[in-house]
Amino acid sequence: VGSGTSMSVPHVVGLAGLLFAQNISRDNVKVRAIIEKTADNLGALGWDKYFGCGRFNVNAALNYVPSVPTPTPACVVVSGACNCNGKCGLNETQSTCADCQ
């Protein structure tokens, strides 16, 4: 029975391979971030010198869905009028704005 980094490296590489196979557009930075974000924390909260990021969690890593920020529209409809500060090119007093829909 082995332990330590000699035993953990093949397991982490296996998980990395699964993550690459799951989405071929991922690069090594994204795969590493997924493994670190989904690891089960051990010891002190967050990274520590004894456990690093923690114990990797294959199920959490393979089911990880990154949060996507909600895009901000170029203009906002306020009280039925376009209020975009001229960004959409329409008169701000018009009741509809193509960029707001």
C-alpha positions in Angstrom: 0.0 0.0 0.0 1.4 3.4 -1.0 0.8 6.8 0.3 1.9 10.4 -0.3 2.5 12.2 -3.6 3.7 9.1 -5.3 0.3 7.5 -4.8 -1.8 10.7 -5.4 -0.3 11.8 -8.7 -1.7 9.0 -10.8 -5.2 9.6 -9.3 -5.1 13.3 -9.9 -3.8 12.8 -13.4 -6.7 10.4 -14.0 -9.2 13.0 -12.9 -7.5 15.7 -15.1 -7.8 13.3 -18.0 -11.5 12.8 -17.3 -12.0 16.6 -17.1 -10.2 17.1 -20.4 -12.2 14.4 -22.1 -15.4 15.9 -20.8 -14.6 19.2 -22.4 -11.8 19.4 -24.9 -11.7 23.2 -24.9 -10.4 23.2 -21.3 -6.8 24.1 -20.8 -4.6 23.0 -17.9 -5.3 26.2 -15.9 -9.1 25.6 -16.1 -8.7 21.9 -15.1 -6.5 22.8 -12.2 -8.9 25.4 -11.0 -11.8 22.9 -11.2 -9.9 20.3 -9.2 -8.9 22.9 -6.5 -12.4 24.5 -6.3 -14.2 21.2 -5.9 -11.7 19.6 -3.4 -13.0 18.6 0.0 -11.4 20.9 2.5 -9.3 19.2 5.2 -7.6 20.8 8.1 -7.7 24.6 8.3 -10.2 26.3 6.1 -8.8 26.9 2.6 -5.3 26.0 1.5 -2.9 25.0 4.3 0.6 23.5 4.4 -0.6 20.0 5.5 -3.5 19.4 3.2 -3.0 21.9 0.4 -6.5 22.4 -1.2 -7.8 19.2 0.4 -8.8 15.9 -1.0 -9.9 15.9 -4.6 -13.5 15.0 -5.2 -14.1 13.3 -8.5 -17.9 13.5 -8.4 -17.8 17.2 -7.6 -15.2 18.0 -10.2 -17.1 16.2 -13.0 -20.3 17.9 -12.1 -18.8 21.3 -11.6 -20.6 24.1 -13.5 -18.8 27.5 -13.3 -20.9 30.5 -12.5 -21.6 32.7 -15.5 -22.0 36.4 -14.8 -25.3 37.9 -15.9 -24.6 40.3 -18.8 -25.6 43.9 -18.2 -27.8 45.3 -20.9 -26.5 48.4 -22.8 -29.6 50.3 -21.7 -32.4 49.9 -19.2 -36.2 50.6 -19.6 -37.2 52.9 -16.8 -40.9 53.8 -16.4 -41.6 52.6 -19.9 -38.9 54.7 -21.5 -35.4 53.9 -22.8 -32.8 55.2 -20.4 -29.5 54.3 -22.0 -27.6 57.6 -22.0 -27.4 57.5 -25.8 -25.6 54.1 -26.0 -28.3 52.5 -28.2 -28.7 55.4 -30.5 -32.4 55.8 -29.9 -34.2 58.8 -28.5 -34.3 58.2 -24.7 -38.0 59.2 -24.6 -39.1 56.4 -26.9 -41.1 53.7 -25.2 -39.0 50.8 -26.6 -35.3 50.2 -27.2 -34.0 47.3 -29.3 -31.0 46.9 -27.0 -33.1 46.5 -23.9 -35.1 43.6 -25.2 
